[in-house]
Amino acid sequence: MKKLTRGEFLGMSAGLAAGAGFSGCSRGGQAESSIVSPELILLNGLIYTMDPGLPVADAFAVKNGRLIAVGSSDDIKNLSHAQCEVIDAEGMTIAPGFIDAHSHPSAYGVAELVHVDVNLPSIEEIKKVLRRRAAKTPPGQWVIGFKYDDTKLSEGRPINRFDLDEAVPDHPVVVGHRGGHTSVYNSKAFQLAGVTARTPSPEGGKFYVEDGQLTGLAAETADEKMRELVPSGSTREQRRQGVGLISEMMTAAGLTSVTDANVRLEAMESYQDAYRSGEMRFRVYMMISGGSSAYKGLRSAGVYTGFGDEYLRAGGVKFFVDGSASERTMRMSTPFIGRPDDYGILVMQQEELDEVVEEAHRAKFQIGIHANGDVAIDMVLKAYERVQKEWPLTDFRHRIEHCSLVNPELLKRIKAIGAIPTPFYTYVHYHGNKWLHYGEDKMRWMFAHGSFLQHGIPVASASDYIPGPFEPLMAIQSMVTRKDYKDRVWGPNQRISVDQALQVCTVNAARASFEEEIKGSISAGKLADFVVLAEDPHTVDPDRIKEIEVVRTVVGGKTVYPKSV
Ligand SMILES: [Zn+2]
């Protein structure tokens, strides 16, 4: 094998991250032989590095799970040796591993394992699967459905209490909306909760009543109250397996890192269990639930954002200000179409928000606040502006989770305070029917990836899975075309290019977790997290981007998808 001098090596590694992060490389140069024994090299790829120093390359080398050289196949080929794994990409497209900066893998990994998937096209089919599960469930125990979507049913109406009673009269039933802010319950469940049509709705929530009867639908804090009665229905072992399962599903779609946007003690434990057992295939940034004992415990132990390692890290702290975009409960300054008195729901008032933001900011926690509507976003900005004035930090990167409906004034303030928005990136495509409730005027300012980038705001990726599908290629198609699954276009002014969409899913997402030094681009010194795609999203028909096959996903130099490689 040809031995390279340090000078030759550096010359070859264009796009090198300023010499930082050379594992095994001493600056004096005596460790050259270890530098040039990569464990993996990839040749003949069309590599979109997302590194402005070398935007396109065709080969790279990996050692100790990190990229050590990026350049041309001719140069990188020289690093090959007998024990080195060689991937010939045969002209396929390579991108940095995709990062989902806001999703809920721990909660829904285990749901995939133990609950009833009701992501089905009709009420009749949902009734059938619930009935089947009830037949196998001991009397008195809950039947728990998840991934319900009221806008995708062939009956053209949402499921209600009467449907659920007919399917399952003797067990309490909850059918959770995939948006996560509303659920439908059967009569047995309401009996257990002592809720009747005359029960007043709690503040920040609603029990829906029609013609003097509960419809079954409960929103926001009303739903949360009901949920307190529902057992998690899973064991520690199942939750560990759930993390393994969801990491398998997500890496198969090309994701190599995710932020879990609402982590409590149980989820923290499940991630650690799955990491330790080797079942966890992706990297996780855990945003800690604001009201949880986990947050209080970490704070009192002096732990704050960034604690952990390259696989599992404590992230920011998460709070909620308003309702949901997909379930049409977000708080806006103008009403929903066809519901002139409905401006959505706030779940926190300014005073309380100011208090929790102050406490977290002063404890050096990055903060992520769920705010969909323009009213809620304004409140979050007020809270951030206040703490930054009182206790200025140089690089705090507080986030606005979802940040769905903006306007020019909000955009200016987001830029000025340096906040990071994480708008839904698969929603325009996947949730098309819901946009009828907002209308095109609002959609021109919703999920405003185009406006954020124009204002120089480092907008990051977010599926919010399960509310939105997590497939990053669907996300790229959605952001590029702004077309829904029925070919309707929503807010075409917010379209962005394929390169910009890649930026949202890689470098910007890495920045949202303070990890841009180690991930987000294919650059020497960074983690070897990448994805091999059968076709180039830049050149396929934009309406087909989501059909591009993910051929291989690699995390830290190890192939995690497909399993057999
Ligand atoms: Zn979320």
Residues whose N, C-alpha, C, O or C-beta is under 5 A from the ligand:
A	BS01	ZN	A261 D464
